[in-house]
């Protein structure tokens, strides 16, 4: 919950800062719009890279879990077989 509040404040602060920067900018409106578009593209690119990086890590973690579950099944089958054999011998 505290982390959620942090990001809300971070986002609101960023938007207020952006608005203040645009209002008090020394360049023309056309130049300000161009700068906003460039920064928007940079943010979008950074977000896309972050998403791709996170997706790759999650994919790797999922593969590791699948392998562990598969190995766990194999061990369970082996143990069950051994116990069944021992039970039949006794």
C-alpha positions in Angstrom: 0.0 0.0 0.0 2.8 2.4 0.9 4.5 1.6 -2.4 1.3 2.4 -4.3 1.0 5.8 -2.5 4.6 6.5 -3.4 4.0 6.0 -7.1 0.8 8.0 -7.0 2.8 10.9 -5.5 5.6 10.4 -7.9 3.3 10.6 -10.9 1.4 13.6 -9.6 4.6 15.4 -8.8 5.9 14.6 -12.3 2.8 16.0 -13.9 2.8 19.1 -11.8 6.5 19.7 -12.7 5.8 19.1 -16.4 3.0 21.6 -16.3 5.1 24.2 -14.5 8.0 23.7 -16.9 5.7 24.3 -19.9 4.2 27.4 -18.4 7.5 29.0 -17.6 9.5 27.7 -20.5 11.7 30.2 -22.3 11.2 28.7 -25.7 8.3 29.1 -28.1 5.2 26.9 -28.0 6.3 25.0 -31.1 9.7 24.3 -29.5 8.0 23.2 -26.3 5.8 20.8 -28.1 8.7 19.3 -30.0 10.6 18.8 -26.7 7.6 17.2 -25.1 7.2 14.9 -28.0 10.9 13.9 -27.8 10.7 13.3 -24.1 7.5 11.3 -24.6 9.3 9.1 -27.1 12.2 8.6 -24.8 9.9 7.7 -21.9 8.0 5.3 -24.2 11.2 3.7 -25.4 12.5 3.3 -21.8 9.2 1.8 -20.8 9.3 -0.7 -23.7 12.9 -1.7 -22.8 11.9 -2.2 -19.2 8.9 -4.3 -20.2 11.1 -6.4 -22.5 13.7 -6.9 -19.8 11.0 -7.9 -17.2 9.3 -10.2 -19.7 12.6 -11.9 -20.4 13.3 -12.4 -16.7 9.8 -13.7 -16.0 10.1 -16.1 -19.0 13.4 -17.4 -17.6 11.9 -17.8 -14.1 8.9 -19.7 -15.6 11.3 -22.0 -17.5 13.2 -22.7 -14.3 10.0 -23.5 -12.4 8.8 -25.8 -15.2 12.1 -27.7 -15.1 12.0 -28.0 -11.3 8.4 -29.3 -11.4 9.3 -31.8 -14.1 12.2 -33.0 -12.0 10.1 -33.2 -8.9 7.6 -35.4 -10.8 10.4 -37.7 -12.0 11.7 -38.1 -8.4 8.2 -38.7 -7.1 7.6 -41.5 -9.7 11.0 -43.0 -8.8 10.3 -42.9 -5.0 6.8 -44.3 -5.5 8.2 -47.2 -7.6 10.8 -48.0 -5.0 8.3 -47.9 -2.2 5.9 -50.1 -4.1 8.7 -52.6 -4.8 9.7 -52.7 -1.1 6.0 -53.1 0.0 5.6 -56.0 -2.5 8.8 -57.7 -1.2 7.6 -57.5 2.4 
